Amino acid sequence: MRSTKKRASSATSSLQLQFPTPKKRVVLSDLTNSPDDVGSTRNSEDFAPNKPKCENNGAYPNCELDEPTKSETVISSTCMDHFNCTYSNSIHSHLRAQEMEVHRRPFPDYMETVQNEVSTFMREILVNWLVEVAEEYKLVSDTIYLTISYIDRFLSSNVVSKSKIQLLGVSCMLNASQYEEISPPNVEDFCYITDNSYTKEEVMDMEREVQKFLNFEMGVPTIKNFLRIYTRAAQENCNSLALQCYSGYRPFDLMECVLTLHDLQINRKGSSLQAVREKYMQHKYKCVASLTSPSEIPACYFEVING
């Protein structure tokens, strides 16, 4: 990676450079000099220009959902219709079965048990930057989710140095974009987006290393697959019991996860790593990042739902 001093002096000018098709280089903060503590701050100038924000507190009832992708599952209008539909039920069951396979899931404690140099905060910087890159390249949402899945799974079993974490990130995004995108960026684009910190050969070597580690099984269900299904189910039914039927989870089953996500949301509002928040302040995502959570989640949310 380039030194912090050199990057700081070139950040403004590099953001003005363009690809043959209009693209901007998104500068990544220096992971090798990043402190390990999550409370550290970063200047917003290290990243791409601010995205436009919505101005009506997220009230966009007519906003469009993401366009369907090849992994889209068609949801019928009622819970029983859904489970009586052979194809829909089979696809959903297949995704659930794949999700539970151990080799398709990262270890929850890999930072503590596997990694020596890479910290949680470094991963946060990397993900923040990759979201910026995905926005600049106009990649579909499935690509960024698949990229992060590859990264976490690779880090669960392979020790990676600070100097190689960005290389792993762009190589995983290269793999994911080739799987999900109609016209994915090429290797040279990913070299350029890292300010040429890595050569084409280095990116391709890491790309192959990731593929071998994944045993060339590049397809894996991500949060996005299930979120797309359950969101449409909720919109069509507006019924908590129906959503429980679709997902297979009772409210109590989700309590620990919900409380953890809630804690992250209310305690990270001051973070300077804002790429995800800025992305979901956009109109097409219904400005959900502008919504606020209650200070506590009511216990009644996790009570048993009777039909």
CORCORTA-V987064 format. One record per residue. N is the residue number from 1. RES is the residue in three letters. PSI is psi as a letter, one per 40 degrees, with the letter a starting at -180 (none if undefined). D_LAST is the distance of its C-alpha to the last C-alpha in Angstrom with 1 decimal. Layout:
N:RES:PSI:D_LAST  N:RES:PSI:D_LAST
This chain:
1:MET:i:57.5  2:ARG:i:59.8  3:SER:i:60.8  4:THR:d:59.0  5:LYS:d:62.3  6:LYS:d:62.9  7:ARG:d:59.4  8:ALA:d:59.5  9:SER:d:62.7  10:SER:e:61.4  11:ALA:d:57.8  12:THR:d:58.6  13:SER:d:60.8  14:SER:d:58.5  15:LEU:e:55.7  16:GLN:e:58.0  17:LEU:i:58.8  18:GLN:i:57.2  19:PHE:i:56.4  20:PRO:d:58.0  21:THR:i:54.8  22:PRO:h:54.0  23:LYS:i:52.3  24:LYS:i:52.8  25:ARG:h:53.3  26:VAL:h:50.7  27:VAL:h:52.4  28:LEU:h:50.7  29:SER:i:51.6  30:ASP:h:53.8  31:LEU:d:51.5  32:THR:d:54.5  33:ASN:e:55.3  34:SER:h:51.8  35:PRO:i:51.3  36:ASP:e:48.6  37:ASP:i:46.9  38:VAL:d:43.9  39:GLY:e:45.4  40:SER:i:48.2  41:THR:i:48.6  42:ARG:i:49.6  43:ASN:h:51.3  44:SER:e:49.5  45:GLU:e:52.7  46:ASP:e:52.1  47:PHE:a:49.4  48:ALA:i:49.1  49:PRO:i:49.5  50:ASN:i:46.7  51:LYS:i:44.2  52:PRO:i:43.6  53:LYS:i:40.8  54:CYS:i:38.6  55:GLU:e:39.6  56:ASN:f:36.7  57:ASN:f:34.4  58:GLY:e:32.2  59:ALA:g:31.2  60:TYR:g:31.5  61:PRO:e:28.7  62:ASN:e:30.8  63:CYS:i:31.6  64:GLU:i:31.3  65:LEU:i:29.3  66:ASP:i:31.3  67:GLU:i:32.9  68:PRO:i:31.3  69:THR:a:33.2  70:LYS:e:33.8  71:SER:e:30.8  72:GLU:h:28.5  73:THR:h:25.4  74:VAL:h:24.3  75:ILE:h:20.7  76:SER:i:19.5  77:SER:e:17.5  78:THR:i:14.1  79:CYS:d:12.2  80:MET:d:13.1  81:ASP:d:16.5  82:HIS:d:17.1  83:PHE:e:16.6  84:ASN:e:18.6  85:CYS:h:21.4  86:THR:d:23.8  87:TYR:d:25.6  88:SER:d:22.9  89:ASN:d:21.0  90:SER:d:24.3  91:ILE:d:25.5  92:HIS:d:22.5  93:SER:d:22.8  94:HIS:d:26.5  95:LEU:d:26.2  96:ARG:d:23.9  97:ALA:d:26.4  98:GLN:d:29.3  99:GLU:d:27.9  100:MET:e:27.9  101:GLU:h:31.5  102:VAL:d:33.7  103:HIS:e:36.6  104:ARG:e:34.5  105:ARG:i:33.4  106:PRO:i:35.8  107:PHE:h:36.4  108:PRO:d:34.9  109:ASP:f:38.2  110:TYR:d:40.7  111:MET:d:42.5  112:GLU:d:43.4  113:THR:d:44.1  114:VAL:d:45.6  115:GLN:h:47.0  116:ASN:d:50.3  117:GLU:d:51.1  118:VAL:h:47.9  119:SER:i:45.8  120:THR:d:42.3  121:PHE:d:44.0  122:MET:d:46.0  123:ARG:d:42.8  124:GLU:d:41.5  125:ILE:d:44.7  126:LEU:d:44.6  127:VAL:d:41.0  128:ASN:d:41.9  129:TRP:d:44.9  130:LEU:d:43.2  131:VAL:d:40.7  132:GLU:d:43.9  133:VAL:d:45.4  134:ALA:d:42.4  135:GLU:d:42.5  136:GLU:d:46.3  137:TYR:e:46.0  138:LYS:f:43.0  139:LEU:i:41.1  140:VAL:i:37.6  141:SER:d:34.9  142:ASP:d:34.2  143:THR:d:37.8  144:ILE:d:37.5  145:TYR:d:34.4  146:LEU:d:36.1  147:THR:d:39.3  148:ILE:d:37.7  149:SER:d:36.1  150:TYR:d:39.5  151:ILE:d:41.1  152:ASP:d:38.9  153:ARG:d:39.1  154:PHE:d:42.8  155:LEU:e:43.3  156:SER:d:41.3  157:SER:e:44.2  158:ASN:h:47.2  159:VAL:h:49.2  160:VAL:h:50.0  161:SER:i:52.7  162:LYS:d:52.4  163:SER:e:54.8  164:LYS:e:52.6  165:ILE:d:49.1  166:GLN:d:49.6  167:LEU:d:51.0  168:LEU:d:47.9  169:GLY:d:45.8  170:VAL:d:47.6  171:SER:d:47.9  172:CYS:d:44.2  173:MET:d:43.7  174:LEU:d:46.3  175:ASN:d:44.5  176:ALA:d:41.1  177:SER:d:42.7  178:GLN:d:44.4  179:TYR:d:41.1  180:GLU:d:39.1  181:GLU:i:41.7  182:ILE:d:43.6  183:SER:g:46.7  184:PRO:i:46.5  185:PRO:i:49.1  186:ASN:i:52.0  187:VAL:d:53.4  188:GLU:d:56.0  189:ASP:d:53.4  190:PHE:d:51.8  191:CYS:d:55.2  192:TYR:d:56.0  193:ILE:d:52.7  194:THR:e:53.7  195:ASP:f:57.1  196:ASN:f:58.6  197:SER:d:58.0  198:TYR:i:57.5  199:THR:i:59.3  200:LYS:d:57.9  201:GLU:d:58.8  202:GLU:d:56.9  203:VAL:d:53.7  204:MET:d:54.0  205:ASP:d:54.7  206:MET:d:51.6  207:GLU:d:49.6  208:ARG:d:50.7  209:GLU:d:50.1  210:VAL:d:46.4  211:GLN:d:46.1  212:LYS:d:47.7  213:PHE:d:45.5  214:LEU:e:42.4  215:ASN:f:44.0  216:PHE:e:43.9  217:GLU:g:40.1  218:MET:e:39.6  219:GLY:h:36.1  220:VAL:h:33.3  221:PRO:h:29.7  222:THR:i:29.7  223:ILE:d:27.3  224:LYS:d:28.1  225:ASN:d:26.8  226:PHE:d:23.3  227:LEU:d:23.4  228:ARG:d:24.4  229:ILE:d:21.5  230:TYR:d:18.7  231:THR:d:20.5  232:ARG:d:20.6  233:ALA:d:17.0  234:ALA:d:16.1  235:GLN:d:18.8  236:GLU:d:17.7  237:ASN:d:14.0  238:CYS:f:14.1  239:ASN:h:10.5  240:SER:d:9.7  241:LEU:d:6.7  242:ALA:d:9.2  243:LEU:d:11.9  244:GLN:d:10.5  245:CYS:d:10.4  246:TYR:d:13.9  247:SER:d:15.4  248:GLY:e:14.3  249:TYR:h:14.5  250:ARG:i:12.4  251:PRO:d:13.7  252:PHE:d:15.8  253:ASP:d:17.4  254:LEU:e:18.8  255:MET:d:20.1  256:GLU:d:23.7  257:CYS:d:24.1  258:VAL:d:22.8  259:LEU:d:25.1  260:THR:d:28.0  261:LEU:d:27.7  262:HIS:d:27.5  263:ASP:d:30.6  264:LEU:d:32.4  265:GLN:d:31.8  266:ILE:e:32.9  267:ASN:e:35.9  268:ARG:e:37.3  269:LYS:d:37.8  270:GLY:e:41.5  271:SER:i:42.0  272:SER:e:44.7  273:LEU:g:43.0  274:GLN:e:41.3  275:ALA:d:40.9  276:VAL:d:37.2  277:ARG:d:36.7  278:GLU:d:39.3  279:LYS:d:37.7  280:TYR:e:34.4  281:MET:e:36.2  282:GLN:i:37.1  283:HIS:d:35.9  284:LYS:e:34.5  285:TYR:e:32.0  286:LYS:f:31.1  287:CYS:f:33.0  288:VAL:d:30.1  289:ALA:e:32.7  290:SER:e:33.7  291:LEU:i:30.3  292:THR:i:30.4  293:SER:i:28.0  294:PRO:i:27.5  295:SER:d:29.7  296:GLU:i:26.7  297:ILE:h:23.1  298:PRO:h:21.0  299:ALA:d:19.5  300:CYS:e:16.2  301:TYR:d:15.7  302:PHE:e:15.2  303:GLU:i:12.8  304:VAL:h:9.8  305:ILE:h:6.6  306:ASN:i:3.8  307:GLY:none:0.0
